[in-house]
Amino acid sequence: MERHKGEYYVIYYGSRNPKRSVLGVKFPSLKSPLYIKLGGERARNLYKHIILTLDNLGIPYSTEKESLHEVLRVPWATGLAITIFLLAIYSKRKPLAYAHVLDKMLTGSMPLARHLTNMTEIALDLSEYLGNTRDKPLITHKSAATISKMMVTLINALHI
């Protein structure tokens, strides 16, 4: 897979056992470490939701599949919105209750979107402060869980 400027890569590692599925985002190349990683059955459900949303909104993307491994190549703004969405719902057991947030992010109708974008920077800084290791995503579990709760509180306050 060749590298294109300004693209994000949504990575899905499927499994016959849904509990072992993994969903993550990489930028600026496939060789980059994951920004954020979610696992389990919700990873599979979120991946399906992301594809459905992109299709419904007519957002261009390309897919590469190898057995149970899939890579979505999406435009920069779309990838950023997906990253923000995954961070926001990271702490939720039923993340699809917030499925509308991805739609609002992708259509540009999300209030305070630039502040939500800043939350990814805070999550990265918190991960670094807490001591991120090389073999983990850039946004660690503890950082993602903390920032996710803050983002969900903000989203709920917006009544969207």
Order of alpha helices (4+ residues) and beta strands (2+ residues): beta-beta-beta-alpha-beta-beta-alpha-alpha-alpha-alpha
